[in-house]
Structure formats: structure tokens, C-alpha cells
């Protein structure tokens, strides 16, 4: 999970530098796609051979570690009901609520992340490199918040509020930015609010992906997580599009930030409505936190 904000912190200034180069008669934006795309392809191939399907196959773990993980997974399976039919999983109210919540979260998340450099540039009037450095600040603040939320969620066994509360705080930060003329014209207070929003909109991750495994198991958990992830990622289009549409029609980013705040508030509400009762009808232990699968931008608490 921490790798995601680190990629934002490192990637933003590197991208800013690459945009300024003009090597071999090729524009900087083309070099950006080449130099940032090729390592992803290489690492993707390495991942196929490096990662394993089961802990028993993980040669990079000691024998004791492999045995412990396998035993913990088996213990958790015994505490859950049998996986229901896929058709029942797809109709489960909590799966639908989590899919809607993830859609709203990613609408706010990507709308904020992709437009942040442009907003910082308008507020500060700085060049692309300095803007990229400043834009990395919110993601730096996010890291300790993500770790603290994940640690506290595991310590208490509580999941929903560890998602709903930080996302809701992010919504409030967007609302303050949108409603304050002074903040909207000054980069320093704006970055404080954006750091709060980033901490909330990213810090939820570790706890969020434990929620499906509280009421689903085995194949059902894999299917449920897949549905939540696929539907939720559609928000990656809506958020950035609406920020651009609203800012073009109003001449200000405030309306776009208000939209992102509304998305975050809806997500927080959807998560609180989730009931962690298994599709088979047996209440699952609330402290169980392992996932059946880890989708993109997802993790374990």
C-alpha cells in the first residue's frame, strides 16, 4: 500500500524533468511514456515468475513462515461459511454497496490526483518541475496516515469506520477549499487542505479491502472483490472528466472540488451501510483481515 504514494512522490518530479527534455529530436512527453512504460513492462514479466499462487510455493519465505501463513489461512477458512454461488455473491447488498463506494472513492481520488498539478500551477504560477515537487507533498503526508490507520484497524478489529471516517474527512477538506475564496487563491492553505484530502482518500485502502472478506470466502471473495474493483475503477474516468468539465464551464476549480467532495461523502455513507454478514447467513468474525485477492490499488489491513 505504501508503494502507491511513494510512486506519486517519485513519479511526479521525474515526470516534470522528462517533460523538459528533447533528446534525439523526440519531445519530452514521448520520452516520459517510453521511460516510465518500459520498466513497467519488464517488471510485469518478472512478476509472473517471482510471485506465487500459494505460500507453500514461496521460496523467498522461510519454511517456518510458509507453515505459519498456511496455518493462519486454514484457520480463517474454518471460521467462515462455504462460498455461496457466484450469482448470489453478485446480488449481495454489501458487494453492491462496496462497488458503489469504491466507484465514488476513485472518482474523487483520480479527479484530485490528476488535476492537482494543474491546480497548483494556477495557484502558484510556478514551472512544471517546481509544481511537480509541490504536488508530491500530499502523498508524503499520506504515508504515515495510511500506516497508522492500518495498524489501528488491525488492533481494534474495526473496519468500516477506518474507511468511512478518513474518506469523510477528505470530503470536508474539498468542501472547505470550494467554499473559501481566500483558500482558493493561496497555494499554502490550499496544500494543507489537499494534504488532508489525500491522507483521507488514500489512507482508507488497507482497511477497505478487508471488508469483502468479512462476509465472503474462497471463490465468492475473489468474485466479489473482482466486481468491486472493476466497477469502482470506472470512477477513474468520471472524476477527472467532471473536474475538467466543471472548471471549463465555471472558470474555477472550486466547483470540481465540490463535486469530488460529494463523491467522497457518498462513498463514506455507502461504507457505513455495509453489513458484514456472510452470504451464507452466518456472522463472520470482525477481526479477520485477510483478502482472497488483491486488486489494483488494493491491499490488506
ABEGO torsion letter per residue (X at the ends): XAAAAAAAAAAAAAAAAAAABBBGGBBAAAAAAAAAAAAAAAAAAAAAAABBABAAABAABBAAAAAAAAAAAAAAAAABBBBBBAAAAAABAAAAAAAAAAAAAAAAAAAAAAAAAAAAAAAAGBBAAAAAAAAAAAAAAAAAAAAAAAAAAAAAGBAAAAAAAAAAAAAAAAAAAAABAAAAABAAAAAAAAAAAAAAAAAAAAAAAAAAAAABBEAAAAAAAAAAAAAAAAAAAAAAAAAAAAAAAAGBAAAAAAAAAAAAAAAAAAAAABBBBBAAGBBBBAABABBABBBBGBBBX
